[in-house]
Amino acid sequence: MIKRTFILLVACFCCQQVLAQNSYYISNKAPLAPLQYIELPLGSIKPTGWLHKQLSIMRDGTTGHLDEYYPKIQNDNGWLGGKGDAWEETPYWLDGAVPLAYLLDDATLKTKVLKYVNWVIDNQRPNGYIGGITKAEREGKVLSDCSQGDDWWPKMVMIKVLQQYYTASKDPRVIKCLTNYFKYQYQNLKNCPLVKWTEWAEARGGDNLMSVYWLYNITGDKFLLDLGETIYKQTTPWTDLLGKRNWVMQSAANQTAEKWMERHAVNVGMGIKLPAIYYQFKKNPALIGSLKTGWTDLMTLHGLPHGMFSGDEDLHGNDPTQGIELCSIVETMFSLEQMISITGDQTYMDALERITYNALPTQTTDDYNSRQYFQIANQVQVSRGVFDFSLPFQRGMCNVFGPYAGYTCCTANMHQGWTKFATHTWYATPEKGLAALLLAPSTVTAKVGSGTEVTIQEETNYPFEDQINFTISTPKSVDFPFEIRIPAWCKEATVLLNGQKFQSCKAGTILSMKRIWHNGDKLTLQLPMEVTTSNWAKNSRAIERGPLVYALKIDEEWTKKEIKEEGIYYDIQPKSDWNYGLPRSVIQKPLQNTSVVIKPKSEAFVWNSTNAPIEIKTVGKKIPSWQLIEGVARQPVTPRDGIYLGEVDSKEVPITLIPYGCSKLRVVAFPVVK
C-alpha cells in the first residue's frame, strides 16, 4: 500500500499518505478504506493522436456494428426481450461499446447502446430481478422464487455496463435499478448461491463484489456491506490461491480437468483483483500482500515477454510457444485498473502499460473485425492446428484470425481493452488533484482544488517516443496537486516547466507537483529510453526499449479461407527467414550493437509491421536446425551459460525488430549464440 506526502512543494515518491477523499467523484465511504486514486466519470477523458485513431477504427468496425451482423447478438436478442442470447456476449459487447460511445462522443453509438440499457432498466421485475425473459416467465409464471431465475454471471457484466453509463449520464434510474437488484441478491443468495447455475459466477464473483461497493459509495445502504460478505464467501477463494502459493506452482504442472476453473486464464485475470476489492472492507494488509505475492508468482512461473501470463485456455507455464486468450488480456487489464485505484501500487501501472502496448494490439486485425482466440509469443506462422495449447479444439481454429475463430466470447469481449484503458489513463487524487498514471495521447477535463474545472492536454506519440507535453487550460489560477508516474524502466526522468528544468525523478516513482497552476502552463516530461535485454524461458532473451518489447520483423503472406462451422479466417505464412539467434555481443552490449530508427510521425494506423513508428536494427545468426515441429517453433535448448551449442551460421545477418504490438508473425524470445 502506498502513502502520499506533500512535505515539499514538489516531490518524487514511492510512498504516500492519503490525506482526504475527493468529494467531486465517486469515492469510498466509511467504513470502506480510502482509495489511493479515484476513477473519473466516463467522458472526462478524450483520446487524441494514435489512440483516437484506434478507437475510431473500432467504432467503424466491430465495436460499433457487431449487433448488425453477428447472429448471436443480432437475432432476437435476449437482452431486448427476445429468445436469443441472454447470457454473456451481449453484455460483453456493451462493456466496450458503451465507453467507446462516450469516449468519442458518438451520438449514433450512444443511441444504439442506450436501447439495451433502457430495456434492462425498464424491464426489471417487481422483485428486483434483471436479465432476459426466463423459461418460467415464458410459461406465464411470475418470478416468485430465485430458482426460477437464471445465471448470476452475465448480470455481473451488465451491471458494469450500467455503472459506466451512470458515470457518463447520472441517470438516476441506474441507482434505483441496482439497489433493487442487489436487494434481490441479498434476499436470495442463500438459497440460490453464485454457483447454482454455473461455476463462472462463482469464479468471477469479484466483479459482483466490486459493483456492490460502488453502489454503497453512492447510496450508503448498509445492507450492501452485508451482501458483500456473502458474495466474497461464495466466490472462488482467490485470496488464498494467490497468497498461499501452492496453486500457482500446481498450475504450472497440472493440465488435467482437476479444478480447471481455477487455472482458466480468464478467470485468473478477473480473480486477481478480488483481494484488493475485499481489502476496501476488511482493511487487512494481508489481503494486499496476497495479491502482490500471487501476481509476482504468476508472472514468474507463467509470464511471457509481452507482459501477460500464459493461458491457452489454462495457465501453461512460461515457454514462448504457449498461447494467451484475448479475453484474458482485456480482463487482466481491467483488474489492474481497479488494483491501481485501490492500492496505488506502481507495479500494476507498469504491468498494465506493458500488456496494453505489447500483448493487446497484436491480437486483432487493423480493421478490428477479426481476432485470434490465442496468440503465441514466438509466432512464426498463423495457421490451423492444435500446437502446444492446453485446449486445442478439434477444428484447430484457435490461432487463426477470424471473426468467430475459436470460442466467440472474444468476438464480444475484446472491445473493453482499449476503451477502458483510455478511460483510466487519468485518475483523480484524494487531494482533489489529477494523476497521469498511464501515459497516452489524451485530454482530461475535471474539477480540481476548490472546484475549478481544468483541462490538461497530453500531447505525445508515446509509447513510441520519449517526450510527453502537458498543457493546462484553466479559467483562473488554481492550486492543486498534479501527479505523473515515472515508469520503472526509466532510470531518470526530467521535467520542464514552461521550458525551464523543473525536477528530476528516479525510476518507479510518482512525481507530485502541488502548486498554483496558471492558464497555459506547459509541462514537458522526458523519459529517456535505452535499449535493454531481458531473460525469459529456456535462457531466451528479448530486446526492450521503454515500455515496448521488440520482435523480429517477418514478411507476411495472408490467405483468406473459410470453414462451414466458423466462417472466414486468415492464415499467415512467413515470407522471410525467422530462425535467428542473437549474438552474445548484442545481449552483453545492446546499446553499442543496435541502432534505433524513429520514423516521421504519421496519421496512419500504427499497430502493423508496415506502419510501425519505430524499428531497431541489429544482427542475427541463423540456426539451421531451428524449424517448425508440429507447427510450433520450439525453443532451442541451451546449457547454463545460455549459449546455444548447436550448429549456427558463422555469418552475421542484418535483422530488423519492430514493436511486438505491431507484429503478427515474430520471434520475441531469441536464443543466444556466440
N, C-alpha and C positions, 0 to 999 in steps of 0.2 A: 504494500500500500504506500503510495507516495504522499508527501506532505508539501504544502506550499508556504513559502515565507516571502515577505517583502521588506526585509531589513534594509535593502538598498533600493535606490530608485530603479536600477537595472540589475538583474541577476540572472545567472545561468544556474539551474538547479536540477538535481535528480530527486531531491526530497522536498515535499511541500506540506504545508499545514492548511487545512481548509478553515477559512475564516467565517464564511457565511454562505447561505444558499441564494442563488439568483432568483429573484421573485418575478422576473419577466417571462420565464419559460417554465415548462413542466419539470419540476424537480422534486426530490424526495421529501415527503412529510414525515415528521416524527411518528412512530419510533424508527422508521427506516433510516439507515445510515446515509449521511450526506454524500452526494455524488461528487466525484473528482472533476468531471466535465459533464456538461449538460447539452443534450441534443437540441438543435434548433428546429423550429417548425418547418415542415415541408414548404418549399417556395422561398425560404430565406436565402438559399444558396442557388446561384445560377452558373451553369458550366460555361466556359469560354474555350477558345482555342481548339486543340485537338479533342478535348473531352466533349465539347459541344458537337463536334463533327461525329464522334462515336455515338452519342445519344440521338442525334438527328437520323443517322443511318438506322438505328433501332426503331425509331418512330416510323420511318418509311418502310421498314422491313417487318419482321415477325412480331416484334413487341407491339407495334401499332395496329397489326392486322391479323393476328393469329385467329381471332374469332371469326374471320371472314372465310377461312379455308380449312382450318383444322377440324375434322369432323367431330371429334370428341367435345370440342367447345362450341362449334358452330351449330350442331344439330340438337334441337330440343333440349337446351341446356338446363340441367337440374338446378343450377343456381339462379335460374329465371322461372322456376316452377315446372320445368319440363321433366321428361323421363330419362334424359341423358345424364351426362356427367354431373354428379353431385358430390364427388369426392375431392381429390386434392388438386387436379390440374387446372381447373378454372381459378381457384384462389391463388395457386402458384403464379399463373399468368398475371393476375391483377396485382399481386405483390410487387411486380416490377412495372406494370403498365400504369398504375396509379401514381407512383412517384415520378415516372417519366412525364406524364401529362402535366404535372405542376413544375417540374424542373425546366421544361421547355415552354411552359405557359401555353399549351396547345389546346385550344377550345374544342376542337373536334375529338381529340382523345379524352378530354375531360368528360364530354357528353357521353362518350362510349362507355367509359368505366363507371360513370355515375349510375347508369342503368342497373348494373349489378348491385352496387351499394344500396340503391333505393329499394331494390327487391328484397334484399336481406332485411333491411330495417322495417319496411312496410309489411313484411310477411312473418314477423316474429310472432310466435304463438302466445296465447294468453299466459302460459306457464313460464315463458321466457326462452323456450327452445328456439334455435335458429338453424337454418340449413334447408336442404332440398325437401321436397314432399316425401314423407316416409311411406313405407309399404302399408302401415296401419292406416295412415291418412287416406291413401288411395282406396282403401277398403271402406272408407266412410267413417272411421273412428276418430274421436278426439284424443289427442295425446294426454293420457291421464297417468301414465306410468313411464318411467325413464326407459324401460326395456323396449318401449315402442319407438324410441328414437333411433339414432344411428351413430356411427363412429365419431368420437370426440376429436380425432386428429385433424381432419380438414377444416374444422371450425377454428382451430388454433391459427391456421394460416389466414382465414378470412378475417379473424379478429385483428391481425396485424395490418391487413388492408384497411379496415375501419379506423384503426389508430392513425395511420398515415393520412387518411382522408381528413380526419378530425383536425390534425395539427395544421393542415392547409386551409380548412374551411371554417373551423369552430362550429360545425353543425351540431347543435345540442341533441339532436336525435341519436347521435352515436353514443353519447354518455348514457342516455336512458336505455338504449338497446343493450349495451354491455352490462350495465347494472342489473338489468332483469335477467340477462343470460347467466351472469355469474351467480345470481341468487338461485337460478335453476341448478347450476352445478353444485352449489353449496348444499342444496337440499337432496341431491341425487347421487353424488359420487360414492356414498357408502354402499348403495345398492347396485349402482352401475359404475364401477371404478374405471379408470382410464383404460385398463387392459381388456375391458369387457368385449369390445368388438375386434380390436386389432392390437398387436404389440407396438405398432407405430406410435400410437398415442402414449403408451407407457414410456417408450424410448425418448419421445420428444416433448414430454410434459414441461420441460424447462421453458418452452415458448409460452405455454399456458400460464405458468407462474409469472413470467415477465410481464404479461399483459394484465394480470391481476394487480400487480404492484403499480403498474402505470395508471390504472383506473383509481386505485387508492389515492394516488398523489393528486388526483383531481377532486374526488368526492370525499375522501376521508372516512368512508364507510368501514367500520371496524370488522364487519363480517368478512371482508376481503382478506384480512390478515389470517383469519382462521381458515378460510378457503385455501390460502396459500400453503398452510401447513399440511392440509390434506393432499394437495397436488404434489408437494415435494415428496411426501411419504409414498405416493403411488407411482412416482417416476423412477425409471431405472437409476440405480444409485451411482450416478456418475462421479459424485464427490469421492466416494470410497474407491471406485475403479481408478480414478486419476491419482489419488493420493497414496494408495497402498501399493501401487507399482506392479503387482503380480500380473494384473490384467494386460498391461501394455507388452510385457515380455511374452506372456502366453499367446497374445495375438500375433506375435512375430513367427510363432511356430505352428499354431493350430489353424488349419483351414477346413475343419470339419463342420458339421451342422450344429455342433455344441455351442450354445449361446452366441450364435452368429449375429443376432441383432445387436449385441454389444460390440461387435467388430465391424459392423456395416458402417462404411466411412461417412455416409450422410448422417447417420445417427450420431456418430462421433463428432462430426462437425457441428451439429446442433447441441449435443450434450455437453461440450466442453464449457459452455458458459454457465451451466447450472450452479456450480459452486459460487460464482460471482453474483448471480441473481439472488441466490438464497442468503448470501452474506449481508445483503441490504437489511434483512430482517434479523438475522441472528447476530451480526456484528462480531462473529468469531473469526479471528485472523487465520485460524487453521483452515478455513474454507478457501481463503485466498492462497494459502500455502499449498493445498491440494491441487488447486488449479495450476499453479506455477510448476509444481513437480510433474504433474501429468502432461502439461504442454511440453516441458523440456524432454521428458522421456519419449513422448510421442514423436517429436521431431528427431531425437537421437536415433531411435530404432526404426522409424518409418519415413523420415524426412527425405525429400528429394531436392535437387538443386533449384527448382523453380519456386520453392517456398512452401509447397503443400506436402502433407503426408500421403503415402500411397493408399489406394483404396479401389480395388477392381473386382467386385464391389467391397470386399473386406479389406481391412488393414493387411498389408502384404510385404512388409519389410522395405529396405532402402535400396534395392537393386534398381539401377536406372532403366531396366526393361519392364518395370511394373507400371501399372496404369493408375489414373485417378479420374473419378467420375466428375463431370461438370457440376452436378448438383452438390457434390461435396465441397467444391471450391466456393460456390456462392453462399452456401450455408455457413461455412467456416468464416468467410468474410463478415457475414452479419454477426456471428457470435463475437468475433474480435471487435467489431464496432461497439457492441454492448459492453464487452470486457474493458475497453478503453474508458468508457464513461464511468464505470463503477470503480475501477482500480487506478486509473491514470497511469498504468504501467507502460513505459515506453517499449518494452519488449513486444507488446502486442501491436503497437503502432508500426514498428519496423516490420513485424511479421505480415501485417495487413498490406503494407505497401509492396513487399516482395511478392506476395501472392497475386495482388492486383496487376502489377506491372510485368509479371512473367507468366504465371500459370493461366490467368484468366483469358487474355486476348487470343492466345493461340488456338483455343478450342472451338472457335466459331469462325464462319466464313466472313469475308469482307462485307457482304450484304446482310449479314446477321439472319440469314434464312436457313442455314444448315449448321450443324454442330456435331461433335464427336461425343459419344457416350463416355469412352475412356480415351484420354491422351496418354502417350508414353513419353518419358523424359528423353531417352535416346530413341527417337522415332525416325528411322531412315526410310521407311515406306509407310503408306496408309492403305490398308487392304483388308479384305475379309479374312478372318482366321480366328483361332482360339488363343494363340500366343501363350503368354505366361499368366493370364488372368485367373483369378480365383473363381470368377463367374463368367465362363466363356460363351454361353448360349450355343444352341445347336446350329444357328444360322451364321454365326461368326460375324455379326454386324457391329460389334461394339467399338471398333477402332475407326471405321469409315466415317466420313462426313455425310450427313443427310438430315432432312427434316425430322425423320422418325427413327433413325437407326438406333438399335438397342432399345432400351426402355424409353418411352415417350415422356417420362417425368421431366427430363432435361429440356425437352421442347418447350415445356411450360415454365420451368423453374429458372431457366438461365437468365431471365430478364431482370432479376433483382440484383445481380452482381454489380454492374456498372452504375445502376441508378442509386442504389443505397450507398455505394462508395461516394458518389457525388454529393449525396445529402449529409455525409459525415466528414467531408474534407475540413469543415469548420465545426467547432463546438463553442458554446458559451462557457464562461468560467464562473465559479461560485461568487467571485468578487465583482460580478457584473462587467466582465470584460469579454474578449474574444480570443480564441486559440486556433491557430492554423496547425493542426496536428498531422494531417495527411496532405501532402503537397501536390497540387494540381492546378491548372489554369481555371480560375473561377472568380466569382464576385459574391460577396456576402453583404446582406443588409440586415442590421439587427440593432436592438436597443442596448445601450451601454451606460455606465456611470449612473447619473441621476435620471436617466430616461431618454437621453438624446439618441435619435436613430442615426446611425452612421453607415456608410458603405465603404467597404475595403475591396479594391480590385487587385487580384493576384494575377500578374502577367508573367507567363513563363512557358517554356516548352519542356519543362521537367516532366518526366524523368530523363529526357534526352539531353538536357543542358543543365549547367550547374548554377545558374543565376535565376533568382526569383525577385520580382519587383512588386512591392505593395504600395498602393496609393490610397490615401484616406480622404474620403469626402464627408464633411460634416457641416451642418448649418451654423455651428458655433464651436469654439474651442471647448474640448471636453476631456476630463480626467478619467482614464480607465486603463486597466492592465491589458496589454496586447502580448500574447504568448505565441512562440513559434518553436516547433520541435526541431532539434538538431539531430539528424539521423545518426545511428550508431556507427555507420560505415564512414562518416566524415570525421577526419582527425581533428580539424579545427575549422570552424565557420567564421566568416567575417560579416558584420552588419554595418551598412552605411545608412545614415540618416540625412536626407537632403544632400547627398553627395559627399558627406564627410564621414570618416570612420567613427563608428559609434561604440562597437562592442565586438569582442571575440568570444567564441564559446567552444568548448570541447565536445567531443562526440558523446552522443547519448544523453544530452541534457535538454532542458526546456529553457529557452531564452524568454524571460519575462520582463516587460518594459512597462512599468506603471508611471505614467507621466501625463502631462497635458498635451493632447494632440490637437493639431490645427488643420484646418481645411487645406488640402493639397500636400500635406506631409508625405514624403516618399521614403520608403524603407527598402533597401536592397540587401538581399540575403545571398551571399556567395558560399557555395558548398563545393569546394574543390574535390573532384572525382579522380581517383587514381586507379589504374588497372591493377587488380589483385587476383589471387587464385584461392580456391577453397577445396577442401578434401572431402571426397564422398565415397560411396561404397566401393569395395574392392580396389582401393588405392587410386580411384579415378580422380581427376581434377577438373574443376570448372573455372572459367575466366569470368571475372566480375568487374564492373565499373559503376560506382554509385549504387543505386537501387536495382540495377539491371544485371542479369546473368546473360552471358553471350553464348551463342551456339553456332556451329558450323553452318554456313550458308550452302544449301544443296539445291541445285537446279531441279525444278519440279515438272512433271508431266501429269496433268489432270485428265481423268477419263470419267465421263458421266455414264452410270449404269443404273439398272433397275431390277428389283425383285418384287414379285407379287405381294409378299407379306409385309414389306416395309418400305416400298416405294423407291424413289430415286435415291442414289447415293453417289459419292465421288471417291474414286480410287486415285491415289497419288503415288507415282513411282519416281525414284531418283534418276536424274539425267546427268549426274556428275558423281565423281567418286566421294565416298564418305568415310572410308576405313583408315582414318589418320590417327596417329598418336601425336601428342605434343612433346617436343624435345625437352629434356630436363632443364636446359638453359632458359626456356620460356617460363617454366614453373619457378625456377630459382630467382630469376630476374625479369619479371613480367614488364616492368617499366622500360627496361632497355631493349626488350625483344618484341615489342608490339608498337603499333602506331594507330592512333585514333583519328578517324576521318569523320568529321561532322558535316553533313550535307546542308545546303541552304534551306532555311525554313520554308515550308510549303503548306498550302491549304489542303493538300491531298490527305486521304486516309492514311494513317501512319503504320497500322499494325499488319504489314505484309512485307515479304522479302524484297519486293521491288521498291517500296517507298520507305524502307527503314531509315529513319533520320540520322542514324549513326552506324558506323562499322568499325571493327577493329581488325587490322591487318597483322598477320603473324605468319609463322611457318609450321608445317607439319611433316611427318614422315609416314608413309604408307605401311600398314601392317597387312601383308597379303593374305594371311590366314584368317583375318577377322572378316567373316562373311555371315550372311543370314543363315540361321539354322531354324527350321520350322517358322520362318517369317520373323525371327527375333534376332537382333544384334547383341547377343550375349557378351557381357564384358570380359575381355581377356584377363586371365589370371596373372597376378604378379607376386613376387616374394615380398618380404617385409620392407625392403627398401623402396618398394613401389615402382621399380623399373621393370618394364616388360622384357622378358628374356627370349622370346621367340624371334622368328625372322622379321626383320624390319628393313625396309629400303634405306639405303645409305643417303639418298638424295633428299635434301630439304625442299619442300614444295610450298610456294606461297598459298595461304588459305585466307578466307575472309570469314569473320564472325559477325553475326548480327544479333540484335536483342532477341532473347528467347521468345518473347511475346510476338515477334514479327515472323517467326518461322512456322512452317507446317511440317517440313522434313528437317532433321537436325541431328547432330551429336552435341550434347552439352556436357556429358561426363566423359572426359578423354582419358585413355590410357597414357601413361608417361613412358617415353622411350629415351634412349641415350642420344 
